[in-house]
Amino acid sequence: MDVILNQTIAKVGHAGDVVRVSDGYARNFLIPRGLAQPATRGTRKAHEGLVKALDKKSSEIQLKAEELKSKLDGQVLTMEGRCAKNSTKLFGTITTTQIAEAIKERFHVEVDKRVIGLIHPLKSVGSHPVVLHLHRNVDANMTVEIIPVEA
């Protein structure tokens, strides 16, 4: 079944994309939760008009995202994590909220925690690659390096 996504869904597509998904996934999950709508002839036509209007606005947002990418792409963000002596496992975790605060503090740039692409919180000492999804077409790659602080 073809659906038009209302929101970005990981491993499916971005908001506004027309994607083909299984019938059950569309009827039982995406449509009831308002994450997508069926791609009928009428909704496709309305979607095309909406896409044209959003493209104009999106180009301005994309320029800002490109500027932000130039500041953050390839940077290494060093954070401290508490761990036991002779261990690499952290007592707590490093979450997207903490990473966003550290980016704001170090680079003086406001980044929303929702654009930080972490599947699971960081739980160990070392270097961890992190992707920032700044815009539909703009991603910045950073490295978060966690150094141990003994408790």
C-alpha positions, 0 to 999 in steps of 0.5 A: 500500500502506498502512503504519504508520511505525516512524520519522519519514521526511522527506516521508512522515510521522511515526512512528506514522502510517498512510500510503499509499506505492507497493508497491515503495517499501514492499516494497523499502525501508521494510519491509526496513529496519524503517522501516515495517510493513504496515498489516493489520487486526491491526497496525492494532488493535495500533497503535490501542492503542499510540497511546492509550498514547503520547498520554498520554506525548506530552502531557507531552513536548509541554508541554516542547516548547511551553516550549522553543519559547517560548524559541527561536521567532523568535530569531536565532543569530549564528555566526562562519564563516571565509572568504576576503577579499571572499568569502561562501563559508565555508572549512568548513561550519556543521553541526547539531552546531555549531548545537546547541552554539551554542544551548546556549551562548547560550540555555542550552537543551539541543537535540539535533542531530537536531531541527535541520532542515537539509537541507545544512550551511550554506556561505555567509555570511548569514541562513539560516532553520532549523526545529527539530522539537521535537515532532510538533506543535511546530516552532520557527523560528530564523534562523542568521546567519553573519558572516564572519571573515577567515582 
